Amino acid sequence: MKERKRILGRLGRILGGLFLFLALGGEASASTPCPSPTDSGLAVTRFSWSFDARTLTGRAEVVLTNLGRRAVKTPGAMVLAYDSAGKELNQVWGRIKASSLKPGASEALVLVMRLSRLPDGVKATTLEELGGT
């Protein structure tokens, strides 16, 4: 009788674990990542960077162009500065003045950031609506 209880208890734990594994595994496979606007068409078509060592200020001029077929809502850009190890020193972002950018249109954006030193690398990326593209 004692042996039977032990076997049934072990079998119950195995079946319970199997149920959890299948239930959670099914949830993970049913989850899909959030779609990103891959057809956005928003691009950085010109970028320039200058750094003033006296004031430790970086200035980026970014030209955004809509290369897509639809208007881009609230377009903008983000500029990130890095050290030689790839650690982010600072970032700045901004939006163009217009609420959207029509297909074929371009708009310039000037972004200024304070830094503790001269960065080893600078990167620019586009922003659309609430996220990056």
N, CA and C atoms as an extended XYZ file, in Angstrom:
399
Properties=species:S:1:pos:R:3:atomname:S:1:resname:S:1:resid:I:1 pbc="F F F"
N         0.826       -1.191        0.000 N   MET     1
C         0.000        0.000        0.000 CA  MET     1
C         0.873        1.258        0.000 C   MET     1
N         1.920        1.241        0.828 N   LYS     2
C         2.825        2.383        0.916 CA  LYS     2
C         3.570        2.588       -0.408 C   LYS     2
N         3.967        1.469       -1.018 N   GLU     3
C         4.669        1.533       -2.303 CA  GLU     3
C         3.747        2.093       -3.389 C   GLU     3
N         2.494        1.705       -3.364 N   ARG     4
C         1.531        2.184       -4.355 CA  ARG     4
C         1.337        3.699       -4.231 C   ARG     4
N         1.242        4.231       -3.009 N   LYS     5
C         1.099        5.673       -2.780 CA  LYS     5
C         2.322        6.422       -3.299 C   LYS     5
N         3.480        5.849       -3.066 N   ARG     6
C         4.710        6.483       -3.521 CA  ARG     6
C         4.754        6.556       -5.048 C   ARG     6
N         4.370        5.465       -5.709 N   ILE     7
C         4.365        5.430       -7.174 CA  ILE     7
C         3.326        6.401       -7.728 C   ILE     7
N         2.126        6.423       -7.143 N   LEU     8
C         1.082        7.343       -7.595 CA  LEU     8
C         1.488        8.800       -7.369 C   LEU     8
N         2.157        9.072       -6.252 N   GLY     9
C         2.638       10.430       -5.984 CA  GLY     9
C         3.673       10.867       -7.007 C   GLY     9
N         4.589        9.959       -7.316 N   ARG    10
C         5.618       10.266       -8.313 CA  ARG    10
C         4.990       10.470       -9.693 C   ARG    10
N         4.051        9.598      -10.052 N   LEU    11
C         3.362        9.720      -11.330 CA  LEU    11
C         2.589       11.039      -11.411 C   LEU    11
N         1.966       11.438      -10.310 N   GLY    12
C         1.235       12.710      -10.266 CA  GLY    12
C         2.162       13.892      -10.485 C   GLY    12
N         3.341       13.851       -9.863 N   ARG    13
C         4.310       14.938      -10.043 CA  ARG    13
C         4.815       14.990      -11.484 C   ARG    13
N         5.048       13.820      -12.073 N   ILE    14
C         5.517       13.772      -13.461 CA  ILE    14
C         4.451       14.319      -14.403 C   ILE    14
N         3.205       13.866      -14.222 N   LEU    15
C         2.123       14.348      -15.082 CA  LEU    15
C         1.867       15.840      -14.873 C   LEU    15
N         1.956       16.301      -13.631 N   GLY    16
C         1.789       17.734      -13.356 CA  GLY    16
C         2.879       18.556      -14.015 C   GLY    16
N         4.114       18.075      -13.919 N   GLY    17
C         5.229       18.765      -14.568 CA  GLY    17
C         5.090       18.769      -16.079 C   GLY    17
N         4.641       17.637      -16.634 N   LEU    18
C         4.430       17.551      -18.077 CA  LEU    18
C         3.335       18.518      -18.522 C   LEU    18
N         2.266       18.606      -17.735 N   PHE    19
C         1.188       19.544      -18.048 CA  PHE    19
C         1.707       20.984      -18.060 C   PHE    19
N         2.470       21.359      -17.020 N   LEU    20
C         3.019       22.716      -16.971 CA  LEU    20
C         3.960       22.979      -18.140 C   LEU    20
N         4.798       22.001      -18.453 N   PHE    21
C         5.727       22.152      -19.571 CA  PHE    21
C         4.974       22.400      -20.877 C   PHE    21
N         3.933       21.597      -21.132 N   LEU    22
C         3.169       21.763      -22.363 CA  LEU    22
C         2.375       23.062      -22.362 C   LEU    22
N         1.810       23.409      -21.211 N   ALA    23
C         1.024       24.644      -21.132 CA  ALA    23
C         1.909       25.864      -21.352 C   ALA    23
N         3.049       25.906      -20.666 N   LEU    24
C         3.941       27.055      -20.821 CA  LEU    24
C         4.639       27.050      -22.170 C   LEU    24
N         4.984       25.879      -22.654 N   GLY    25
C         5.611       25.785      -23.969 CA  GLY    25
C         4.667       26.227      -25.064 C   GLY    25
N         3.400       25.890      -24.932 N   GLY    26
C         2.401       26.336      -25.898 CA  GLY    26
C         2.247       27.840      -25.875 C   GLY    26
N         2.305       28.425      -24.692 N   GLU    27
C         2.204       29.883      -24.565 CA  GLU    27
C         3.386       30.557      -25.244 C   GLU    27
N         4.578       30.009      -25.046 N   ALA    28
C         5.770       30.620      -25.632 CA  ALA    28
C         5.735       30.543      -27.156 C   ALA    28
N         5.274       29.404      -27.687 N   SER    29
C         5.257       29.291      -29.142 CA  SER    29
C         4.126       30.099      -29.760 C   SER    29
N         3.063       30.366      -28.973 N   ALA    30
C         1.952       31.162      -29.494 CA  ALA    30
C         2.259       32.651      -29.442 C   ALA    30
N         3.241       33.042      -28.643 N   SER    31
C         3.599       34.454      -28.532 CA  SER    31
C         4.363       34.880      -29.769 C   SER    31
N         4.029       36.039      -30.282 N   THR    32
C         4.757       36.574      -31.428 CA  THR    32
C         5.271       37.953      -31.069 C   THR    32
N         6.408       38.342      -31.598 N   PRO    33
C         6.928       39.674      -31.302 CA  PRO    33
C         6.053       40.746      -31.928 C   PRO    33
N         6.158       41.937      -31.380 N   CYS    34
C         5.411       43.068      -31.926 CA  CYS    34
C         5.933       43.383      -33.320 C   CYS    34
N         5.054       43.583      -34.266 N   PRO    35
C         5.526       43.911      -35.611 CA  PRO    35
C         6.143       45.301      -35.654 C   PRO    35
N         7.146       45.470      -36.485 N   SER    36
C         7.763       46.786      -36.654 CA  SER    36
C         7.429       47.297      -38.045 C   SER    36
N         7.384       48.598      -38.205 N   PRO    37
C         7.030       49.146      -39.519 CA  PRO    37
C         8.184       49.018      -40.503 C   PRO    37
N         8.341       47.818      -41.080 N   THR    38
C         9.467       47.580      -41.985 CA  THR    38
C         9.321       48.326      -43.300 C   THR    38
N         8.099       48.706      -43.659 N   ASP    39
C         7.894       49.432      -44.903 CA  ASP    39
C         7.832       50.937      -44.681 C   ASP    39
N         8.377       51.401      -43.586 N   SER    40
C         8.303       52.809      -43.207 CA  SER    40
C         8.856       53.725      -44.289 C   SER    40
N        10.038       53.430      -44.772 N   GLY    41
C        10.653       54.273      -45.782 CA  GLY    41
C        11.404       55.466      -45.226 C   GLY    41
N        11.337       55.691      -43.921 N   LEU    42
C        12.049       56.816      -43.314 CA  LEU    42
C        13.537       56.490      -43.243 C   LEU    42
N        14.372       57.403      -43.725 N   ALA    43
C        15.809       57.151      -43.770 CA  ALA    43
C        16.590       58.406      -43.417 C   ALA    43
N        17.764       58.192      -42.825 N   VAL    44
C        18.723       59.280      -42.617 CA  VAL    44
C        19.503       59.381      -43.924 C   VAL    44
N        19.299       60.458      -44.659 N   THR    45
C        19.966       60.605      -45.958 CA  THR    45
C        21.189       61.512      -45.897 C   THR    45
N        21.336       62.252      -44.814 N   ARG    46
C        22.546       63.048      -44.610 CA  ARG    46
C        22.749       63.202      -43.114 C   ARG    46
N        24.008       63.092      -42.694 N   PHE    47
C        24.337       63.199      -41.276 CA  PHE    47
C        25.674       63.910      -41.137 C   PHE    47
N        25.727       64.890      -40.256 N   SER    48
C        27.014       65.528      -39.951 CA  SER    48
C        27.118       65.696      -38.441 C   SER    48
N        28.350       65.639      -37.948 N   TRP    49
C        28.615       65.683      -36.518 CA  TRP    49
C        29.774       66.623      -36.268 C   TRP    49
N        29.631       67.455      -35.248 N   SER    50
C        30.747       68.301      -34.821 CA  SER    50
C        30.797       68.279      -33.302 C   SER    50
N        32.015       68.455      -32.774 N   PHE    51
C        32.213       68.425      -31.330 CA  PHE    51
C        33.055       69.625      -30.927 C   PHE    51
N        32.568       70.377      -29.950 N   ASP    52
C        33.292       71.526      -29.415 CA  ASP    52
C        33.981       71.075      -28.130 C   ASP    52
N        35.310       70.923      -28.174 N   ALA    53
C        36.065       70.434      -27.014 CA  ALA    53
C        36.060       71.427      -25.862 C   ALA    53
N        35.885       72.698      -26.165 N   ARG    54
C        35.873       73.713      -25.110 CA  ARG    54
C        34.610       73.604      -24.254 C   ARG    54
N        33.472       73.427      -24.894 N   THR    55
C        32.196       73.354      -24.160 CA  THR    55
C        31.713       71.917      -23.955 C   THR    55
N        32.446       70.942      -24.510 N   LEU    56
C        32.064       69.523      -24.444 CA  LEU    56
C        30.642       69.305      -24.966 C   LEU    56
N        30.373       69.926      -26.096 N   THR    57
C        29.049       69.845      -26.705 CA  THR    57
C        29.152       69.217      -28.091 C   THR    57
N        28.301       68.241      -28.344 N   GLY    58
C        28.214       67.628      -29.663 CA  GLY    58
C        26.995       68.156      -30.392 C   GLY    58
N        27.139       68.342      -31.691 N   ARG    59
C        26.033       68.869      -32.502 CA  ARG    59
C        25.878       67.980      -33.725 C   ARG    59
N        24.673       67.444      -33.895 N   ALA    60
C        24.383       66.580      -35.041 CA  ALA    60
C        23.341       67.246      -35.923 C   ALA    60
N        23.598       67.214      -37.214 N   GLU    61
C        22.616       67.669      -38.195 CA  GLU    61
C        22.177       66.437      -38.973 C   GLU    61
N        20.886       66.144      -38.898 N   VAL    62
C        20.324       64.941      -39.508 CA  VAL    62
C        19.273       65.361      -40.534 C   VAL    62
N        19.381       64.826      -41.739 N   VAL    63
C        18.339       65.046      -42.740 CA  VAL    63
C        17.569       63.738      -42.887 C   VAL    63
N        16.266       63.817      -42.619 N   LEU    64
C        15.379       62.667      -42.748 CA  LEU    64
C        14.626       62.777      -44.063 C   LEU    64
N        14.545       61.670      -44.789 N   THR    65
C        13.817       61.633      -46.050 CA  THR    65
C        12.847       60.466      -46.026 C   THR    65
N        11.637       60.716      -46.487 N   ASN    66
C        10.645       59.656      -46.596 CA  ASN    66
C        10.780       59.022      -47.974 C   ASN    66
N        11.364       57.835      -48.022 N   LEU    67
C        11.556       57.109      -49.275 CA  LEU    67
C        10.405       56.150      -49.554 C   LEU    67
N         9.422       56.123      -48.664 N   GLY    68
C         8.301       55.191      -48.794 CA  GLY    68
C         7.155       55.738      -49.623 C   GLY    68
N         6.048       54.995      -49.587 N   ARG    69
C         4.866       55.343      -50.377 CA  ARG    69
C         3.763       55.978      -49.552 C   ARG    69
N         3.937       56.035      -48.256 N   ARG    70
C         2.914       56.630      -47.387 CA  ARG    70
C         3.561       57.681      -46.496 C   ARG    70
N         2.744       58.561      -45.957 N   ALA    71
C         3.255       59.594      -45.050 CA  ALA    71
C         3.747       58.936      -43.763 C   ALA    71
N         4.828       59.456      -43.218 N   VAL    72
C         5.381       58.960      -41.957 CA  VAL    72
C         4.912       59.895      -40.850 C   VAL    72
N         4.274       59.330      -39.828 N   LYS    73
C         3.749       60.138      -38.725 CA  LYS    73
C         4.841       60.438      -37.705 C   LYS    73
N         4.867       61.647      -37.227 N   THR    74
C         5.800       62.160      -36.206 CA  THR    74
C         7.220       61.612      -36.360 C   THR    74
N         7.853       61.853      -37.506 N   PRO    75
C         9.208       61.348      -37.699 CA  PRO    75
C        10.232       62.129      -36.881 C   PRO    75
N        11.305       61.441      -36.542 N   GLY    76
C        12.380       62.065      -35.790 CA  GLY    76
C        13.644       61.241      -35.894 C   GLY    76
N        14.627       61.627      -35.099 N   ALA    77
C        15.904       60.922      -35.099 CA  ALA    77
C        16.463       60.880      -33.688 C   ALA    77
N        17.304       59.883      -33.449 N   MET    78
C        18.023       59.769      -32.189 CA  MET    78
C        19.503       59.631      -32.527 C   MET    78
N        20.335       60.357      -31.791 N   VAL    79
C        21.782       60.298      -31.966 CA  VAL    79
C        22.375       59.795      -30.664 C   VAL    79
N        23.245       58.797      -30.769 N   LEU    80
C        23.881       58.186      -29.604 CA  LEU    80
C        25.389       58.327      -29.728 C   LEU    80
N        26.059       58.631      -28.612 N   ALA    81
C        27.517       58.768      -28.579 CA  ALA    81
C        28.093       57.648      -27.718 C   ALA    81
N        29.204       57.041      -28.172 N   TYR    82
C        29.805       55.889      -27.498 CA  TYR    82
C        31.288       56.114      -27.224 C   TYR    82
N        31.795       55.398      -26.205 N   ASP    83
C        33.239       55.381      -25.983 CA  ASP    83
C        33.836       54.211      -26.766 C   ASP    83
N        35.144       53.996      -26.647 N   SER    84
C        35.814       52.958      -27.434 CA  SER    84
C        35.398       51.548      -27.041 C   SER    84
N        34.859       51.365      -25.836 N   ALA    85
C        34.398       50.047      -25.395 CA  ALA    85
C        32.950       49.784      -25.805 C   ALA    85
N        32.314       50.749      -26.459 N   GLY    86
C        30.931       50.585      -26.873 CA  GLY    86
C        29.919       51.008      -25.831 C   GLY    86
N        30.390       51.609      -24.739 N   LYS    87
C        29.483       52.080      -23.690 CA  LYS    87
C        28.880       53.414      -24.124 C   LYS    87
N        27.563       53.521      -23.946 N   GLU    88
C        26.879       54.749      -24.336 CA  GLU    88
C        27.247       55.884      -23.388 C   GLU    88
N        27.688       57.002      -23.961 N   LEU    89
C        28.031       58.182      -23.170 CA  LEU    89
C        26.831       59.093      -22.975 C   LEU    89
N        26.041       59.237      -24.026 N   ASN    90
C        24.850       60.080      -23.954 CA  ASN    90
C        24.021       59.840      -25.204 C   ASN    90
N        22.784       60.311      -25.156 N   GLN    91
C        21.911       60.245      -26.318 CA  GLN    91
C        20.986       61.449      -26.319 C   GLN    91
N        20.513       61.790      -27.495 N   VAL    92
C        19.561       62.882      -27.640 CA  VAL    92
C        18.631       62.511      -28.791 C   VAL    92
N        17.390       62.916      -28.677 N   TRP    93
C        16.450       62.646      -29.755 CA  TRP    93
C        15.542       63.840      -29.949 C   TRP    93
N        14.959       63.912      -31.125 N   GLY    94
C        14.044       65.000      -31.428 CA  GLY    94
C        13.153       64.649      -32.597 C   GLY    94
N        12.112       65.435      -32.763 N   ARG    95
C        11.141       65.242      -33.841 CA  ARG    95
C        11.173       66.458      -34.762 C   ARG    95
N        10.783       66.271      -36.008 N   ILE    96
C        10.673       67.421      -36.900 CA  ILE    96
C         9.457       68.241      -36.481 C   ILE    96
N         9.372       69.469      -36.973 N   LYS    97
C         8.269       70.355      -36.568 CA  LYS    97
C         6.925       69.915      -37.131 C   LYS    97
N         6.910       69.393      -38.346 N   ALA    98
C         5.656       68.947      -38.963 CA  ALA    98
C         5.190       67.645      -38.309 C   ALA    98
N         3.883       67.400      -38.343 N   SER    99
C         3.343       66.189      -37.718 CA  SER    99
C         3.539       64.949      -38.578 C   SER    99
N         3.831       65.133      -39.859 N   SER   100
C         4.107       63.989      -40.728 CA  SER   100
C         5.034       64.425      -41.858 C   SER   100
N         5.621       63.428      -42.506 N   LEU   101
C         6.532       63.667      -43.626 CA  LEU   101
C         5.975       62.922      -44.840 C   LEU   101
N         5.612       63.651      -45.870 N   LYS   102
C         4.999       63.064      -47.064 CA  LYS   102
C         6.039       62.286      -47.871 C   LYS   102
N         5.598       61.341      -48.693 N   PRO   103
C         6.533       60.588      -49.534 CA  PRO   103
C         7.379       61.517      -50.407 C   PRO   103
N         8.678       61.280      -50.422 N   GLY   104
C         9.610       62.084      -51.202 CA  GLY   104
C        10.102       63.340      -50.510 C   GLY   104
N         9.501       63.704      -49.394 N   ALA   105
C         9.886       64.933      -48.688 CA  ALA   105
C        11.071       64.684      -47.758 C   ALA   105
N        11.831       65.755      -47.509 N   SER   106
C        12.973       65.716      -46.586 CA  SER   106
C        12.832       66.833      -45.570 C   SER   106
N        13.391       66.615      -44.406 N   GLU   107
C        13.355       67.626      -43.343 CA  GLU   107
C        14.647       67.510      -42.534 C   GLU   107
N        15.239       68.666      -42.202 N   ALA   108
C        16.471       68.695      -41.410 CA  ALA   108
C        16.141       68.833      -39.929 C   ALA   108
N        16.995       68.271      -39.121 N   LEU   109
C        16.830       68.286      -37.674 CA  LEU   109
C        18.205       68.504      -37.055 C   LEU   109
N        18.306       69.427      -36.104 N   VAL   110
C        19.567       69.687      -35.407 CA  VAL   110
C        19.403       69.236      -33.959 C   VAL   110
N        20.323       68.385      -33.503 N   LEU   111
C        20.293       67.859      -32.137 CA  LEU   111
C        21.608       68.186      -31.448 C   LEU   111
N        21.527       68.651      -30.206 N   VAL   112
C        22.712       69.046      -29.438 CA  VAL   112
C        22.749       68.238      -28.150 C   VAL   112
N        23.938       67.752      -27.795 N   MET   113
C        24.087       66.997      -26.543 CA  MET   113
C        25.352       67.401      -25.804 C   MET   113
N        25.278       67.339      -24.485 N   ARG   114
C        26.450       67.575      -23.630 CA  ARG   114
C        27.123       66.233      -23.387 C   ARG   114
N        28.451       66.256      -23.382 N   LEU   115
C        29.225       65.038      -23.159 CA  LEU   115
C        30.321       65.304      -22.144 C   LEU   115
N        30.798       64.247      -21.524 N   SER   116
C        31.889       64.387      -20.562 CA  SER   116
C        33.250       64.414      -21.253 C   SER   116
N        33.288       63.928      -22.504 N   ARG   117
C        34.537       63.892      -23.273 CA  ARG   117
C        34.218       63.640      -24.735 C   ARG   117
N        35.234       63.672      -25.565 N   LEU   118
C        35.085       63.388      -26.987 CA  LEU   118
C        34.653       61.933      -27.166 C   LEU   118
N        33.558       61.673      -27.864 N   PRO   119
C        33.143       60.283      -28.071 CA  PRO   119
C        34.000       59.604      -29.136 C   PRO   119
N        34.086       58.277      -29.049 N   ASP   120
C        34.827       57.500      -30.039 CA  ASP   120
C        33.941       57.080      -31.207 C   ASP   120
N        32.640       57.130      -31.003 N   GLY   121
C        31.705       56.765      -32.062 CA  GLY   121
C        30.375       57.462      -31.870 C   GLY   121
N        29.710       57.725      -32.975 N   VAL   122
C        28.398       58.370      -32.953 CA  VAL   122
C        27.501       57.615      -33.926 C   VAL   122
N        26.251       57.389      -33.519 N   LYS   123
C        25.298       56.659      -34.355 CA  LYS   123
C        23.989       57.434      -34.429 C   LYS   123
N        23.354       57.423      -35.582 N   ALA   124
C        22.045       58.063      -35.751 CA  ALA   124
C        21.044       57.019      -36.219 C   ALA   124
N        19.829       57.104      -35.713 N   THR   125
C        18.760       56.204      -36.127 CA  THR   125
C        17.461       56.987      -36.243 C   THR   125
N        16.515       56.446      -36.982 N   THR   126
C        15.244       57.136      -37.196 CA  THR   126
C        14.228       56.759      -36.129 C   THR   126
N        13.284       57.644      -35.918 N   LEU   127
C        12.157       57.406      -35.019 CA  LEU   127
C        10.875       57.668      -35.791 C   LEU   127
N         9.874       56.855      -35.520 N   GLU   128
C         8.563       57.057      -36.134 CA  GLU   128
C         7.499       56.790      -35.088 C   GLU   128
N         6.543       57.668      -34.981 N   GLU   129
C         5.480       57.602      -33.986 CA  GLU   129
C         6.097       57.430      -32.606 C   GLU   129
N         5.877       56.288      -31.936 N   LEU   130
C         6.389       56.117      -30.577 CA  LEU   130
C         7.655       55.294      -30.505 C   LEU   130
N         8.180       54.809      -31.624 N   GLY   131
C         9.334       53.932      -31.553 CA  GLY   131
C        10.331       54.163      -32.658 C   GLY   131
N        11.394       53.352      -32.632 N   GLY   132
C        12.437       53.435      -33.643 CA  GLY   132
C        12.100       52.587      -34.847 C   GLY   132
N        12.678       52.929      -35.972 N   THR   133
C        12.453       52.148      -37.186 CA  THR   133
C        13.772       51.655      -37.721 C   THR   133
